[in-house]
């Protein structure tokens, strides 16, 4: 499922969060997420 922002950008409905993951663990998690197809990474 894809949502569209008010600016017209498409954003995947399912995202991967990185809250409380730091350093190399965060890097590895994001890299692995991208490898398996995640395109919405929440790093706030």
N, C-alpha and C positions, 0 to 999 in steps of 0.2 A: 504494500500500500504506500502511496506517495501523497504527501500533502503539498500544497502550493502556498508560498508566503504571499503577503500583500504586494511584494515587489515582483511576483511572478516566478520566483525560483522554486524548483522542486526539491523537497526534503523527504528522505525516507522516513516512514512512520516509526520504524524500529531503529533505535540507536544504541551505541555502546557507551557506557559511562566509565569515567576514570577516577571518580571521587576516591580519595584516600589511597591511591596507588602512586608511588613515587619512583623516581630514578629509573634504573634499568628495568625493573618490573613493569613500569608504565610503558616504557619504550617497547618492550617485548609484547605486551598485551595489545597495544595499538597496532603494531606490525602484524601480529597474528590475526587481529580482527580484520585488517585490510586484506590480508591474504585469503581469508575465507569469505570476503564479500561485503563486509560492513563499509558503508559510505557515510554514515552519520556518527561522528565521534564527538561526544560531549566532554570537553576539557575544562568547563567552567569551575 
